[in-house]
Amino acid sequence: MSALELAERALRCAEGDEALALVQSERSGMARFAGSEVHQPTLIENETVELQVVRDGRLGIAVGNRTDEEGLRTLAARAAEAADSAPPDADFPGLAPPAEPPAVEGFDEETAALDADEQARLAAAAIGASELDLYGFVTSGVTGIALVSSAGVAAEQELTDVAALALAAVDGASGYAERTGWRLADVDPAAAAVEANEKAKLTRGAGEIEPGSYAAVLEAPAFAELLAYFSYDAFGALGLLEERSYAFEKLGTKVFDERFSLADDALDPAGLPKAFDFEGTPKQRVELVEDGVLTGVVWDRASAKRAGGGQQTTGHAPPSSLRHWGPLAVSLSVAGGEAGSPAELAELVGDGIYVTRLHYLSIVDPREGIVTGMTRDGTFRIRGGKIADPLVNLRFTVSVPQLLAELPGLTREPVLINQSSYYDERYPTGLRSPAIATARFDVTGTGSGPGV
């Protein structure tokens, strides 16, 4: 039975004025490795059904994974009970009307066919390419999303994704690399391992630096992580409406370096493409920053109704479990620049620091775009335009808008950086980012040295 057929069965069990059934299916595997040994292999095959029922203008939601008739009837009863006890919500826009989703890529037969033995083989290839102890994982999966509603929506998509993370680490040395894509042909775990090893060898004998503001080069994994945290509030309509977002009173204003342009584009085949959101609304590309000017945010139907004035959704409704966040920009894509490599960015910086990866990030002040965290697995001093002395992990607290205010350069080709969480239902997400050079990166202290 397809995910769409299961969603239709669930919808028939619902009792209410309106109803929506969402099915997420997953068939995936993960081969983890530590100390260059594969361990904790994980195989998942699951279907989750969510029913949304509207009764007298009140919305009730219930989620379960029993797909027999009794299970679906029980789920419908729970959703109805939740609706009857829910408070009225003036911002609830009702269910989305039917609309034809765009045709997108994002499914690869070779990736879909990967089984546990193949995942283990790919993990073994990464381990075999590593001279140092290797930690990380190889994972691949097929995700199905199907949505039907009493309003006439019927949408379905299957997605594939594959990712390899490699951390080469021994006492006093560590290096990081990753590969992500929806086609197996685009992901080489052994190449990630080699890159991680090369980085790790350069981190031995790490020293410290004084706290202060430094020019810096952030490799794509580091900048992608920082931008993702900034985006949670900065580029969502709910944060804008609630006046807690950096975008509040800044739309149409030049606030970043003119070299910086950013879009949210779930349709891009170079990312992890999606055809529709969790309301069944077709996805749209949204220009967020154009040549340094903050031009837009993403919308769902609830935030659009709250805004009024004819505002429309852009197809960015999140899962119901994340509805409190409002619409989310989870397919960010940063336009590339002119530099051919991060090493060329170091030449532009002249003197500063070089950061491979960020870790332990948290948002300090969403209105000001302030984020704190640590560097990890490859931090270096830049001297005379060259990547030089290794450094211990650095603590930082940065204003992302200030960091983006002066960008001496960006690398030419954005790369896809994995942003997926593998703890809940699989829903592959990634951020396309180049490496950047910035005039200001605020170091607040030092941490531990590289290594395990």
C-alpha positions in Angstrom: 0.0 0.0 0.0 1.4 3.4 -0.9 1.6 6.3 1.5 -1.1 8.1 -0.4 -3.5 5.1 -0.1 -2.8 4.9 3.6 -3.5 8.7 4.0 -6.8 8.2 2.1 -7.8 5.4 4.5 -7.0 7.5 7.5 -9.0 10.4 6.1 -12.1 8.2 5.7 -12.0 7.5 9.5 -12.0 11.2 10.5 -15.1 12.8 11.9 -15.3 16.6 11.7 -16.1 19.6 9.6 -12.7 19.4 7.9 -9.9 16.8 8.1 -6.4 16.3 6.8 -4.3 13.1 6.9 -0.5 13.2 6.6 1.6 10.0 6.2 5.4 9.9 6.5 7.1 6.7 5.7 10.7 5.8 6.1 13.0 3.0 5.0 16.5 3.9 6.1 19.8 2.6 7.5 22.7 4.0 9.3 26.2 2.5 9.7 27.9 4.3 12.6 31.7 3.9 13.2 34.0 4.8 16.1 37.7 4.1 16.5 37.6 2.8 12.9 35.1 0.1 13.7 31.5 -0.2 12.5 29.1 -0.4 15.4 25.4 0.4 16.2 24.0 -0.4 12.8 20.4 0.9 12.6 17.7 -0.1 10.2 14.3 1.6 10.3 11.1 0.8 8.4 8.1 2.8 9.7 5.0 4.6 8.8 3.6 7.5 10.8 0.0 8.8 10.4 -1.1 12.2 11.5 -4.8 13.2 11.5 -5.9 16.8 11.8 -9.6 17.3 12.5 -11.5 20.6 12.6 -14.7 20.7 14.6 -16.6 24.0 15.2 -13.4 25.9 14.2 -11.2 24.1 16.7 -8.2 22.0 15.5 -7.3 18.7 17.0 -4.2 16.6 16.1 -3.3 13.0 16.8 -0.3 11.0 15.6 0.3 7.3 15.6 1.9 4.4 13.7 -0.9 1.8 13.9 -2.1 1.4 10.3 -4.8 -1.2 10.7 -8.5 -0.2 10.6 -8.8 -0.3 14.4 -5.7 1.8 14.8 -6.9 4.4 12.3 -10.3 4.6 14.0 -8.7 5.1 17.4 -6.4 7.8 15.9 -9.5 9.6 14.5 -11.2 9.4 17.9 -8.2 10.9 19.6 -8.0 13.8 17.0 -11.7 14.5 17.5 -11.3 14.5 21.2 -8.4 16.9 20.9 -10.4 19.2 18.7 -13.4 19.3 21.1 -11.1 20.3 24.0 -8.9 22.8 22.0 -9.3 26.5 22.6 -10.4 28.6 19.6 -7.6 29.9 17.4 -8.3 33.2 15.6 -5.2 32.7 13.4 -6.2 29.2 12.1 -6.8 29.7 8.4 -8.6 26.4 7.7 -7.2 23.7 5.5 -5.3 24.6 2.3 -7.1 24.5 -1.0 -5.9 22.1 -3.7 -3.0 23.2 -5.9 -0.8 21.4 -8.3 2.7 20.9 -6.8 5.7 21.5 -9.1 7.6 18.7 -10.6 10.9 18.3 -8.7 13.9 15.9 -8.7 15.1 14.3 -5.5 14.6 10.6 -6.0 17.4 8.3 -7.1 16.9 4.6 -7.7 20.4 3.6 -6.9 20.2 5.4 -3.5 16.8 3.8 -2.8 18.2 0.4 -3.5 21.0 0.6 -0.8 20.6 -2.1 1.8 22.4 -2.6 5.1 25.3 -4.5 3.5 25.9 -1.6 1.0 25.7 1.0 3.8 28.3 -1.1 5.8 30.5 -1.3 2.6 30.4 2.4 2.2 31.3 2.9 5.9 34.2 0.4 5.4 35.4 2.4 2.4 35.6 5.5 4.6 37.5 3.6 7.3 39.8 2.0 4.8 40.8 5.5 3.5 41.7 6.8 6.9 45.2 6.7 8.4 43.8 7.9 11.8 41.0 6.6 13.9 37.8 7.5 12.2 34.4 8.4 13.7 31.1 9.2 12.0 28.5 7.5 10.0 27.1 6.6 6.6 23.3 6.8 6.2 20.8 6.5 3.4 17.1 6.4 3.2 13.9 6.7 1.3 11.3 9.1 2.7 7.7 9.2 1.6 5.3 12.1 2.3 1.7 11.9 1.4 -1.1 14.4 2.3 -4.8 14.3 1.6 -7.6 16.5 2.9 -11.3 17.0 2.8 -10.6 20.3 1.0 -9.4 18.3 -2.0 -5.6 18.2 -1.5 -3.9 15.0 -2.7 -0.1 15.2 -2.8 2.7 12.7 -2.6 6.5 12.6 -3.0 9.3 10.2 -2.4 12.7 11.5 -1.5 16.1 9.8 -1.2 19.1 11.1 0.7 22.6 9.8 1.5 25.1 11.4 3.9 28.6 10.6 5.1 30.2 12.3 8.1 33.9 11.7 8.8 35.8 12.8 11.9 39.5 11.7 12.0 40.7 12.0 15.5 43.5 10.9 17.9 44.9 12.5 21.0 46.0 16.0 19.9 44.5 16.0 16.4 41.1 16.1 14.8 39.7 16.9 11.4 36.2 17.0 9.9 34.5 16.5 6.5 31.1 15.5 5.2 29.3 14.7 2.0 25.5 14.9 1.4 23.2 14.5 -1.6 20.1 12.8 -2.9 22.1 10.7 -5.4 24.7 8.1 -4.2 26.9 9.2 -7.1 27.4 12.6 -5.5 28.5 11.2 -2.1 32.0 9.6 -1.7 32.5 8.5 2.0 36.2 7.7 1.3 36.8 11.2 -0.1 35.3 12.6 3.1 37.6 10.4 5.2 40.7 11.5 3.2 39.8 15.2 3.6 39.2 14.7 7.4 42.6 13.1 7.7 44.4 15.8 5.9 42.8 18.4 8.1 43.5 16.5 11.3 47.3 16.1 10.5 47.5 19.9 10.5 46.0 20.4 13.9 48.8 18.9 16.0 50.5 21.2 18.5 47.6 23.6 18.7 48.1 26.9 20.5 46.0 29.6 22.0 45.1 33.2 21.0 43.8 36.1 23.0 40.1 36.9 23.0 39.2 39.7 20.5 37.8 40.4 17.1 39.5 38.7 14.2 39.1 38.6 10.4 38.2 35.0 9.6 37.6 32.4 7.0 34.7 30.1 7.7 34.5 26.9 5.6 31.1 25.9 4.3 30.2 23.6 7.2 31.0 26.3 9.7 29.1 29.1 7.9 26.1 26.8 7.2 25.7 26.0 10.8 25.9 29.6 11.9 23.5 30.7 9.2 21.0 27.9 10.1 20.8 29.1 13.7 20.4 32.8 12.6 17.7 31.8 10.2 15.4 30.2 12.7 14.0 33.6 13.7 15.5 36.0 11.1 13.8 34.6 8.0 10.5 33.3 9.3 7.3 35.4 9.2 6.1 34.6 12.7 9.3 36.1 14.2 8.7 39.1 12.0 5.1 39.5 13.1 6.0 39.0 16.8 8.7 41.7 16.5 11.4 39.3 17.8 13.2 38.8 14.5 16.2 40.6 13.1 14.1 41.3 10.0 11.6 43.4 12.0 11.6 47.0 10.5 14.5 46.1 8.2 12.8 44.6 5.1 13.9 46.6 2.1 17.0 47.8 3.9 20.7 47.1 3.0 22.0 45.5 6.1 24.6 43.1 4.8 27.6 43.2 2.5 26.5 43.6 -1.2 28.3 40.3 -1.9 25.8 38.4 0.2 22.7 37.0 -1.5 20.5 34.3 0.0 17.4 32.4 -1.1 15.2 29.6 0.3 14.8 27.3 -2.6 13.4 23.8 -2.0 13.0 23.3 -5.8 16.7 23.4 -6.5 18.0 20.0 -7.8 21.4 20.8 -6.3 19.8 20.7 -2.8 17.3 18.2 -1.3 14.2 19.1 -3.4 10.7 19.3 -1.9 7.4 19.8 -3.9 5.0 20.9 -1.1 4.9 21.9 2.5 3.1 20.3 5.5 -0.1 22.0 4.5 0.0 20.6 1.0 0.9 24.0 -0.5 3.4 24.0 -3.4 6.9 25.2 -2.5 8.2 28.5 -3.8 11.6 29.9 -4.1 11.9 33.0 -1.8 14.6 35.7 -2.2 15.6 36.6 1.3 18.6 38.8 0.7 19.6 40.3 -2.6 23.0 42.1 -2.9 22.9 42.8 0.9 19.3 44.0 1.0 17.0 42.1 3.3 14.1 41.5 0.9 11.8 38.8 2.3 10.9 36.1 4.8 9.0 32.8 4.4 5.3 32.4 5.1 2.7 29.7 5.9 -1.0 30.2 5.7 -1.4 31.0 9.5 1.2 33.8 9.5 -0.2 35.1 6.2 -3.7 35.3 7.6 -2.3 37.0 10.7 -0.5 39.6 8.6 -3.5 40.4 6.5 -3.2 42.8 3.6 -3.4 40.1 1.0 -0.2 38.3 2.2 0.1 34.8 0.7 1.8 31.6 1.9 5.1 30.8 0.2 4.8 27.1 0.9 6.8 27.0 4.2 4.4 25.4 6.7 6.4 23.2 9.1 5.4 19.9 10.6 2.8 20.2 13.4 5.4 19.4 16.0 7.3 22.6 15.0 4.2 24.8 14.4 5.2 27.0 17.4 8.2 28.1 15.4 6.1 29.3 12.5 7.2 28.9 8.9 10.8 27.8 8.6 13.4 28.4 5.9 15.1 25.0 5.8 16.3 25.0 2.2 18.7 28.0 2.3 21.0 28.6 -0.6 23.8 31.2 -0.5 25.0 32.6 -3.8 28.7 32.0 -4.5 31.4 34.6 -5.0 34.6 34.8 -7.0 37.2 32.8 -5.0 38.2 29.4 -6.2 39.0 27.9 -2.7 39.1 28.7 1.0 42.8 29.1 0.6 42.2 32.1 -1.7 39.9 33.6 1.0 42.8 33.3 3.4 44.9 35.4 1.0 42.2 38.1 1.1 42.1 38.0 4.9 45.9 38.3 5.3 45.9 37.9 9.1 43.1 36.2 11.1 41.7 32.8 11.9 40.5 29.9 9.8 37.5 27.8 11.0 36.4 24.4 9.7 33.4 23.6 11.8 31.2 25.0 14.6 29.7 23.2 17.6 27.4 23.7 20.6 25.7 26.7 19.0 22.8 28.5 20.8 20.9 31.7 20.1 21.6 34.5 22.6 19.4 37.3 21.1 17.3 36.6 18.0 16.4 40.3 17.6 20.1 41.2 17.3 21.1 38.0 15.6 23.6 37.0 18.3 24.8 33.4 18.4 27.4 31.7 20.6 29.3 28.5 20.3 32.7 26.9 19.8 34.9 26.1 16.8 36.0 22.5 16.4 38.0 20.0 14.4 40.3 22.3 12.4 40.9 25.8 13.7 44.0 27.7 12.5 45.8 31.0 12.5 46.1 32.9 9.2 49.4 34.7 8.8 50.5 36.5 5.7 47.5 35.2 3.8 48.4 31.5 4.5 46.7 29.0 6.7 49.4 28.5 9.4 49.5 27.6 13.1 46.8 25.2 14.5 44.7 26.6 17.4 42.7 25.0 20.2 38.9 25.1 19.9 37.8 28.7 20.4 34.7 30.1 22.1 32.9 32.7 20.2 29.9 35.1 20.5 29.0 36.8 17.2 26.4 39.1 15.9 25.7 37.4 12.6 24.6 40.7 10.9 27.9 42.3 11.9 29.8 39.2 10.7 27.9 39.6 7.3 28.4 43.3 7.1 31.9 43.1 5.5 32.7 40.0 3.4 36.0 40.3 1.5 35.0 37.2 -0.5 33.1 34.0 -0.9 34.1 30.8 -2.7 32.6 30.3 -6.2 30.8 27.0 -5.7 28.3 26.4 -2.8 28.3 22.9 -1.4 25.4 21.0 0.2 25.8 20.8 4.0 23.6 18.3 5.9 21.1 19.8 8.3 19.0 16.6 8.9 18.0 15.3 12.3 17.9 11.5 12.6 16.1 11.3 15.9 12.5 11.8 14.6 10.8 11.1 11.3 13.3 11.3 8.5 12.9 14.5 6.5 16.1 15.3 4.6 17.2 19.0 4.8 20.4 20.7 3.7 21.9 24.1 3.3 23.9 25.2 0.2 26.8 27.4 1.3 30.1 28.6 0.0 33.0 29.3 2.3 33.2 33.0 3.3 35.8 35.5 4.5 34.6 38.0 7.1 36.2 41.1 8.6 34.8 40.3 12.1 34.6 37.1 14.1 34.5 37.7 17.9 36.5 35.2 19.9 35.6 35.2 23.6 37.9 32.5 25.0 39.6 29.1 24.4 38.5 25.6 25.0 40.0 22.2 24.7 42.6 21.1 22.2 41.8 19.0 19.1 41.5 15.3 19.4 39.5 12.6 21.3 
